[in-house]
Amino acid sequence: MTPECIHGFIPEHCAACRTCPHGTMTSRCGRCAVAASARQSAKVIAADQPTEEYQGHEIFFVPVERSWYYRADDGVRSRESYPSAFRARRAITEALTAGPEKPRQKAKRR
């Protein structure tokens, strides 16, 4: 009979009990955990999303940044990024309704 770990598996097959190349348990090794999280984040790459037109602005997705941006007819990309196309549409609406900014007045001294 082969020895089993506390989880009921052969120690080499148990993710919590096996020994990593650094000499510690895989579940406790900081170097192995960082490498595993880097692999997971590298696997998840956002797919290309179709561009949209909204009130004369183009809304587009940048997969590397996982962000949405908008641009007007002048071709200048927005400074802020947005987590969804909905938020980008909302920002366009707010920018169009806000109008030009008023210059700030200095505070009066008493």
C-alpha positions, 0 to 999 in steps of 0.5 A: 500500500502506498502512503497517502497524504492527509487529503487522500492522494499520493503526495506527488499528485496532491497540489497542497502536499507535493514538494516544489523544486525549491524544497518547500511545499508547493502550496507554501512556496512564494516563488511557485505561487508568483509563477503560477499567477503569471501563467494564469494572467498570461492565458486570459487574453481578451478577444477583439471587440467590434468598434461602435459609433455613438453620437459621432464618436467611435468607441473601440477596445484595446485588448492589451489594456482590456479597456475601452476608449472613444475618439471624436472625428479629430482622431484624438483618443480619450485620456481616460479608459473605461471598463466597458463600452457602456461606460464609454458611451456614458462618458461621451454623453457627459462630455457633450452635455457638460459644454465648455469649462468655465474659468475658475475664479479666485477666492475672495479674501476677507 
